[in-house]
């Protein structure tokens, strides 16, 4: 459960960073926030293994 809470915190931080990045004037490439945050489930394999 601690890992799940940590993952939630990481997703929130990632979302905040993406919003800041997307707000940069003159930056043509924007990041899809939802797509990036859902990748966390794939990128962080320990979450998929559960609390063990």
N, CA, C and O atoms as a GROMACS GRO file, in nm:
protein
  208
    1UNK      N    1   0.083  -0.119   0.000
    1UNK     CA    2   0.000   0.000   0.000
    1UNK      C    3   0.087   0.125   0.000
    1UNK      O    4   0.051   0.227  -0.059
    2UNK      N    5   0.201   0.118   0.066
    2UNK     CA    6   0.294   0.230   0.067
    2UNK      C    7   0.344   0.259  -0.074
    2UNK      O    8   0.359   0.375  -0.113
    3UNK      N    9   0.371   0.152  -0.149
    3UNK     CA   10   0.418   0.169  -0.287
    3UNK      C   11   0.311   0.235  -0.372
    3UNK      O   12   0.342   0.319  -0.457
    4UNK      N   13   0.187   0.198  -0.350
    4UNK     CA   14   0.076   0.255  -0.427
    4UNK      C   15   0.064   0.406  -0.398
    4UNK      O   16   0.040   0.485  -0.489
    5UNK      N   17   0.080   0.443  -0.270
    5UNK     CA   18   0.075   0.584  -0.232
    5UNK      C   19   0.193   0.659  -0.296
    5UNK      O   20   0.177   0.770  -0.346
    6UNK      N   21   0.310   0.597  -0.294
    6UNK     CA   22   0.430   0.657  -0.354
    6UNK      C   23   0.408   0.677  -0.504
    6UNK      O   24   0.447   0.779  -0.559
    7UNK      N   25   0.348   0.579  -0.569
    7UNK     CA   26   0.320   0.589  -0.712
    7UNK      C   27   0.226   0.706  -0.738
    7UNK      O   28   0.244   0.780  -0.835
    8UNK      N   29   0.126   0.723  -0.653
    8UNK     CA   30   0.034   0.835  -0.666
    8UNK      C   31   0.106   0.968  -0.654
    8UNK      O   32   0.078   1.062  -0.729
    9UNK      N   33   0.201   0.976  -0.560
    9UNK     CA   34   0.280   1.098  -0.543
    9UNK      C   35   0.366   1.124  -0.666
    9UNK      O   36   0.377   1.238  -0.711
   10UNK      N   37   0.426   1.019  -0.720
   10UNK     CA   38   0.509   1.034  -0.839
   10UNK      C   39   0.427   1.081  -0.959
   10UNK      O   40   0.472   1.166  -1.036
   11UNK      N   41   0.307   1.027  -0.974
   11UNK     CA   42   0.221   1.068  -1.084
   11UNK      C   43   0.181   1.214  -1.070
   11UNK      O   44   0.176   1.287  -1.169
   12UNK      N   45   0.153   1.257  -0.947
   12UNK     CA   46   0.115   1.396  -0.923
   12UNK      C   47   0.231   1.489  -0.958
   12UNK      O   48   0.212   1.591  -1.023
   13UNK      N   49   0.353   1.453  -0.914
   13UNK     CA   50   0.471   1.532  -0.945
   13UNK      C   51   0.496   1.536  -1.095
   13UNK      O   52   0.526   1.642  -1.151
   14UNK      N   53   0.483   1.422  -1.160
   14UNK     CA   54   0.502   1.414  -1.305
   14UNK      C   55   0.402   1.504  -1.376
   14UNK      O   56   0.438   1.578  -1.469
   15UNK      N   57   0.277   1.498  -1.333
   15UNK     CA   58   0.172   1.580  -1.393
   15UNK      C   59   0.205   1.729  -1.379
   15UNK      O   60   0.188   1.806  -1.474
   16UNK      N   61   0.254   1.769  -1.260
   16UNK     CA   62   0.289   1.910  -1.237
   16UNK      C   63   0.405   1.952  -1.327
   16UNK      O   64   0.402   2.061  -1.384
   17UNK      N   65   0.506   1.866  -1.341
   17UNK     CA   66   0.621   1.898  -1.426
   17UNK      C   67   0.579   1.911  -1.572
   17UNK      O   68   0.627   1.999  -1.644
   18UNK      N   69   0.488   1.824  -1.617
   18UNK     CA   70   0.442   1.828  -1.756
   18UNK      C   71   0.366   1.958  -1.782
   18UNK      O   72   0.382   2.020  -1.886
   19UNK      N   73   0.282   1.999  -1.686
   19UNK     CA   74   0.207   2.124  -1.701
   19UNK      C   75   0.304   2.240  -1.714
   19UNK      O   76   0.285   2.329  -1.798
   20UNK      N   77   0.409   2.241  -1.632
   20UNK     CA   78   0.509   2.348  -1.640
   20UNK      C   79   0.581   2.344  -1.775
   20UNK      O   80   0.603   2.449  -1.836
   21UNK      N   81   0.617   2.225  -1.820
   21UNK     CA   82   0.686   2.210  -1.949
   21UNK      C   83   0.598   2.258  -2.063
   21UNK      O   84   0.644   2.329  -2.152
   22UNK      N   85   0.472   2.219  -2.060
   22UNK     CA   86   0.380   2.258  -2.167
   22UNK      C   87   0.353   2.408  -2.168
   22UNK      O   88   0.309   2.462  -2.269
   23UNK      N   89   0.378   2.476  -2.056
   23UNK     CA   90   0.354   2.620  -2.047
   23UNK      C   91   0.471   2.702  -2.100
   23UNK      O   92   0.460   2.824  -2.109
   24UNK      N   93   0.582   2.638  -2.135
   24UNK     CA   94   0.698   2.711  -2.186
   24UNK      C   95   0.662   2.775  -2.320
   24UNK      O   96   0.623   2.705  -2.413
   25UNK      N   97   0.676   2.908  -2.329
   25UNK     CA   98   0.643   2.974  -2.455
   25UNK      C   99   0.740   2.932  -2.566
   25UNK      O  100   0.860   2.918  -2.542
   26UNK      N  101   0.689   2.913  -2.684
   26UNK     CA  102   0.773   2.878  -2.798
   26UNK      C  103   0.805   2.730  -2.808
   26UNK      O  104   0.870   2.688  -2.904
   27UNK      N  105   0.761   2.652  -2.713
   27UNK     CA  106   0.786   2.508  -2.717
   27UNK      C  107   0.678   2.444  -2.804
   27UNK      O  108   0.560   2.443  -2.768
   28UNK      N  109   0.719   2.391  -2.917
   28UNK     CA  110   0.622   2.336  -3.013
   28UNK      C  111   0.567   2.201  -2.970
   28UNK      O  112   0.448   2.174  -2.987
   29UNK      N  113   0.652   2.117  -2.914
   29UNK     CA  114   0.608   1.982  -2.875
   29UNK      C  115   0.549   1.985  -2.735
   29UNK      O  116   0.615   2.024  -2.639
   30UNK      N  117   0.426   1.943  -2.725
   30UNK     CA  118   0.359   1.934  -2.595
   30UNK      C  119   0.351   1.788  -2.555
   30UNK      O  120   0.345   1.699  -2.640
   31UNK      N  121   0.351   1.763  -2.425
   31UNK     CA  122   0.343   1.627  -2.373
   31UNK      C  123   0.199   1.598  -2.333
   31UNK      O  124   0.135   1.680  -2.268
   32UNK      N  125   0.149   1.482  -2.371
   32UNK     CA  126   0.015   1.438  -2.330
   32UNK      C  127   0.024   1.389  -2.186
   32UNK      O  128   0.082   1.284  -2.158
   33UNK      N  129  -0.034   1.466  -2.095
   33UNK     CA  130  -0.024   1.436  -1.952
   33UNK      C  131  -0.080   1.299  -1.917
   33UNK      O  132  -0.016   1.222  -1.845
   34UNK      N  133  -0.198   1.267  -1.968
   34UNK     CA  134  -0.261   1.139  -1.934
   34UNK      C  135  -0.179   1.021  -1.986
   34UNK      O  136  -0.163   0.921  -1.916
   35UNK      N  137  -0.128   1.033  -2.107
   35UNK     CA  138  -0.048   0.924  -2.164
   35UNK      C  139   0.079   0.903  -2.083
   35UNK      O  140   0.117   0.790  -2.054
   36UNK      N  141   0.145   1.012  -2.046
   36UNK     CA  142   0.269   1.001  -1.970
   36UNK      C  143   0.244   0.940  -1.832
   36UNK      O  144   0.322   0.856  -1.787
   37UNK      N  145   0.137   0.980  -1.766
   37UNK     CA  146   0.109   0.928  -1.633
   37UNK      C  147   0.068   0.781  -1.638
   37UNK      O  148   0.100   0.705  -1.546
   38UNK      N  149  -0.003   0.740  -1.743
   38UNK     CA  150  -0.039   0.599  -1.750
   38UNK      C  151   0.080   0.511  -1.782
   38UNK      O  152   0.078   0.391  -1.756
   39UNK      N  153   0.185   0.569  -1.838
   39UNK     CA  154   0.307   0.493  -1.864
   39UNK      C  155   0.377   0.454  -1.733
   39UNK      O  156   0.455   0.359  -1.731
   40UNK      N  157   0.349   0.527  -1.626
   40UNK     CA  158   0.410   0.495  -1.496
   40UNK      C  159   0.381   0.350  -1.457
   40UNK      O  160   0.466   0.284  -1.398
   41UNK      N  161   0.262   0.302  -1.491
   41UNK     CA  162   0.225   0.164  -1.455
   41UNK      C  163   0.312   0.062  -1.527
   41UNK      O  164   0.334  -0.048  -1.477
   42UNK      N  165   0.361   0.099  -1.644
   42UNK     CA  166   0.446   0.009  -1.723
   42UNK      C  167   0.592   0.027  -1.685
   42UNK      O  168   0.667  -0.070  -1.675
   43UNK      N  169   0.631   0.152  -1.663
   43UNK     CA  170   0.771   0.183  -1.637
   43UNK      C  171   0.814   0.136  -1.498
   43UNK      O  172   0.930   0.099  -1.478
   44UNK      N  173   0.722   0.136  -1.403
   44UNK     CA  174   0.756   0.098  -1.267
   44UNK      C  175   0.707  -0.044  -1.238
   44UNK      O  176   0.598  -0.062  -1.183
   45UNK      N  177   0.786  -0.145  -1.275
   45UNK     CA  178   0.741  -0.284  -1.264
   45UNK      C  179   0.715  -0.330  -1.122
   45UNK      O  180   0.635  -0.422  -1.102
   46UNK      N  181   0.778  -0.271  -1.022
   46UNK     CA  182   0.755  -0.316  -0.885
   46UNK      C  183   0.611  -0.294  -0.843
   46UNK      O  184   0.561  -0.366  -0.757
   47UNK      N  185   0.543  -0.196  -0.902
   47UNK     CA  186   0.402  -0.173  -0.868
   47UNK      C  187   0.316  -0.289  -0.917
   47UNK      O  188   0.223  -0.331  -0.848
   48UNK      N  189   0.348  -0.341  -1.035
   48UNK     CA  190   0.271  -0.452  -1.091
   48UNK      C  191   0.288  -0.580  -1.008
   48UNK      O  192   0.201  -0.666  -1.009
   49UNK      N  193   0.402  -0.591  -0.936
   49UNK     CA  194   0.427  -0.710  -0.855
   49UNK      C  195   0.352  -0.706  -0.723
   49UNK      O  196   0.345  -0.807  -0.652
   50UNK      N  197   0.297  -0.591  -0.689
   50UNK     CA  198   0.220  -0.580  -0.565
   50UNK      C  199   0.309  -0.554  -0.445
   50UNK      O  200   0.430  -0.532  -0.458
   51UNK      N  201   0.249  -0.556  -0.328
   51UNK     CA  202   0.323  -0.531  -0.205
   51UNK      C  203   0.384  -0.661  -0.153
   51UNK      O  204   0.324  -0.732  -0.073
   52UNK      N  205   0.502  -0.690  -0.202
   52UNK     CA  206   0.558  -0.816  -0.157
   52UNK      C  207   0.700  -0.818  -0.136
   52UNK      O  208   0.755  -0.922  -0.098
   0.00000   0.00000   0.00000
